[in-house]
């Protein structure tokens, strides 16, 4: 116990631990289980105002000069909050209603401009929100890569070549 008190008094990184060591340790303990409490009891990470928990976490890590990249994913309810969701269905039980389907000319451009926030000279907005993510060239056959790239051409979206680089199989007209 005396060791913890000495550690709190001598450290220089956290003013809260230096001035109120017991309360600070209690706060940090509650903060460490905060995501579980919010998820199951109170709110989600993006409902707090004026800044959400995720925004504050990003600011805190940036202020400390640490890596502020966060993992891919979302806490948002994409099933019910008017997000466009594309679902693959190979074998439908019945034909879709043709009045609900969009025609082939309907486009949904990406909301982000790649390279724009950093002022890149060749910044651009991808033509589609649907794109092919990176796949290792060694794990796919040449025919599979050709088919994927041809599909990217037909759909008007980008094809990330993955760690194997650009091959002739990637040159079926897809960008």
C-alpha positions as MATLAB code, in Angstrom:
seq = 'XXXXXXXXXXXXXXXXXXXXXXXXXXXXXXXXXXXXXXXXXXXXXXXXXXXXXXXXXXXXXXXXXXXXXXXXXXXXXXXXXXXXXXXXXXXXXXXXXXXXXXXXXXXXXXXXXXXXXXXXXXXXXXXXXXXXXXXXXXXXXXXXXXXXXXXXXXXXXXXXXXXXXXXXXXXXXXX';
ca = [
       0.000    0.000    0.000;
       2.842    2.400    0.809;
       4.474    1.493   -2.495;
       1.347    2.473   -4.412;
       1.108    5.755   -2.504;
       4.752    6.554   -3.269;
       4.273    5.644   -6.901;
       1.241    7.950   -7.149;
       3.036   10.855   -5.476;
       6.240   10.546   -7.505;
       4.762   10.031  -10.975;
       4.354   13.075  -13.242;
       1.995   11.819  -15.980;
      -1.394   11.957  -14.220;
      -2.337   14.945  -12.058;
      -5.409   13.100  -10.808;
      -3.314   10.214   -9.435;
      -0.884   12.644   -7.823;
      -3.544   14.769   -6.093;
      -6.288   12.199   -5.422;
      -4.657    8.762   -5.608;
      -7.521    6.676   -4.190;
     -10.234    8.388   -6.248;
      -8.049    8.259   -9.355;
      -7.460    4.520   -9.027;
     -11.198    4.010   -8.494;
     -11.940    6.122  -11.569;
      -9.444    4.183  -13.709;
     -10.901    0.888  -12.513;
     -14.442    2.015  -13.418;
     -13.195    3.429  -16.718;
     -11.632    0.084  -17.623;
     -15.000   -1.668  -17.305;
     -16.871    1.321  -18.764;
     -17.430   -0.199  -22.212;
     -19.139   -3.214  -20.674;
     -21.266   -1.038  -18.388;
     -22.332    1.213  -21.266;
     -22.952   -1.684  -23.618;
     -25.164   -3.612  -21.270;
     -26.611   -0.973  -18.958;
     -26.384    2.647  -20.061;
     -25.521    3.793  -23.619;
     -23.326    2.984  -26.553;
     -19.944    4.572  -27.274;
     -21.344    7.091  -29.738;
     -24.424    8.434  -27.911;
     -22.745   10.777  -25.426;
     -22.845   14.517  -26.063;
     -21.232   16.885  -26.979;
     -18.431   14.401  -27.753;
     -18.810   10.656  -27.834;
     -16.606    8.263  -25.881;
     -14.888    7.225  -29.135;
     -14.089   10.856  -30.009;
     -12.712   11.528  -26.516;
     -10.598    8.372  -26.629;
      -9.130    9.525  -29.955;
      -8.345   12.998  -28.545;
      -6.735   11.561  -25.387;
      -4.466    9.218  -27.345;
      -3.559   11.960  -29.837;
      -2.712   14.372  -27.012;
      -0.353   11.798  -25.508;
       1.363   11.348  -28.868;
       0.305    7.700  -29.068;
      -1.058    5.766  -32.041;
      -4.602    7.066  -32.527;
      -5.659    4.533  -35.155;
      -8.634    2.456  -34.074;
      -9.777   -0.883  -35.368;
     -12.175   -1.241  -38.250;
     -15.793   -1.714  -37.322;
     -18.754    0.170  -35.992;
     -20.914    0.359  -32.912;
     -23.704    1.921  -34.970;
     -26.927    0.036  -35.579;
     -26.516   -0.305  -39.320;
     -29.524   -2.589  -39.634;
     -32.056    0.049  -38.531;
     -30.494    3.505  -38.956;
     -30.951    4.008  -42.721;
     -27.524    2.761  -43.749;
     -27.242    1.307  -47.252;
     -26.611   -2.407  -46.827;
     -25.687   -4.643  -49.737;
     -26.430   -8.275  -49.117;
     -25.347  -11.113  -51.323;
     -27.942  -13.735  -52.065;
     -26.958  -16.363  -54.579;
     -30.112  -18.458  -54.671;
     -33.278  -16.510  -53.935;
     -36.443  -18.372  -52.985;
     -38.433  -16.124  -55.337;
     -37.687  -13.424  -57.892;
     -37.191   -9.909  -56.477;
     -39.833   -7.257  -57.071;
     -38.615   -5.410  -60.201;
     -40.163   -2.145  -58.981;
     -37.864   -2.111  -55.939;
     -34.652   -2.896  -57.803;
     -32.460   -0.050  -59.023;
     -31.456   -0.044  -62.657;
     -27.870   -0.660  -63.761;
     -27.246    3.056  -64.170;
     -27.852    3.852  -60.492;
     -24.623    4.797  -58.758;
     -23.685    5.250  -55.130;
     -20.379    7.154  -55.015;
     -18.053    6.974  -52.062;
     -18.614    9.705  -49.463;
     -14.847   10.022  -48.923;
     -12.283   11.745  -51.121;
      -9.140    9.631  -51.015;
      -6.136   11.869  -50.452;
      -8.344   14.929  -49.920;
      -7.839   15.499  -46.170;
      -4.058   15.473  -46.643;
      -4.173   17.729  -49.693;
      -2.773   15.139  -52.131;
      -2.304   16.389  -55.667;
      -4.168   13.436  -57.208;
      -6.986   13.184  -54.652;
     -10.128   11.538  -55.987;
     -13.583   10.304  -55.003;
     -14.119    6.602  -55.834;
     -17.091    6.055  -58.106;
     -18.634    3.460  -55.804;
     -18.921    2.585  -52.117;
     -18.647   -1.055  -53.181;
     -15.046   -2.138  -53.758;
     -13.006   -5.344  -53.668;
     -10.765   -5.578  -50.613;
      -7.211   -6.889  -50.706;
      -6.749  -10.612  -51.208;
      -3.452  -12.403  -51.405;
      -2.578  -13.248  -54.998;
      -1.148  -16.603  -53.908;
      -4.411  -17.724  -52.332;
      -6.516  -17.225  -55.475;
      -6.304  -18.855  -58.871;
      -5.612  -16.714  -61.942;
      -9.161  -17.420  -63.148;
     -10.631  -16.190  -59.859;
      -8.621  -12.956  -60.019;
      -9.665  -12.410  -63.635;
     -13.327  -12.951  -62.729;
     -13.127  -10.591  -59.746;
     -11.447   -7.890  -61.821;
     -13.946   -8.291  -64.643;
     -16.736   -7.945  -62.083;
     -15.086   -4.776  -60.758;
     -15.095   -3.416  -64.311;
     -18.794   -4.234  -64.760;
     -19.710   -2.732  -61.373;
     -17.500    0.339  -61.790;
     -15.612   -0.154  -58.541;
     -12.008   -0.458  -57.387;
     -10.085   -3.716  -57.001;
      -7.317   -3.814  -54.379;
      -4.684   -6.245  -55.641;
      -3.438   -7.302  -52.216;
       0.073   -8.252  -51.202;
       0.972  -10.050  -54.457;
       1.018   -6.867  -56.495;
      -0.424   -6.124  -59.909;
      -0.427   -9.034  -62.352;
      -1.814   -9.560  -65.844;
      -4.793  -11.284  -64.224;
      -5.675   -7.984  -62.510;
      -5.921   -6.221  -65.876;
      -9.383   -7.234  -67.027;
     -10.649   -3.645  -67.101;
     -11.320   -3.160  -63.385;
      -9.612   -0.167  -61.822;
];
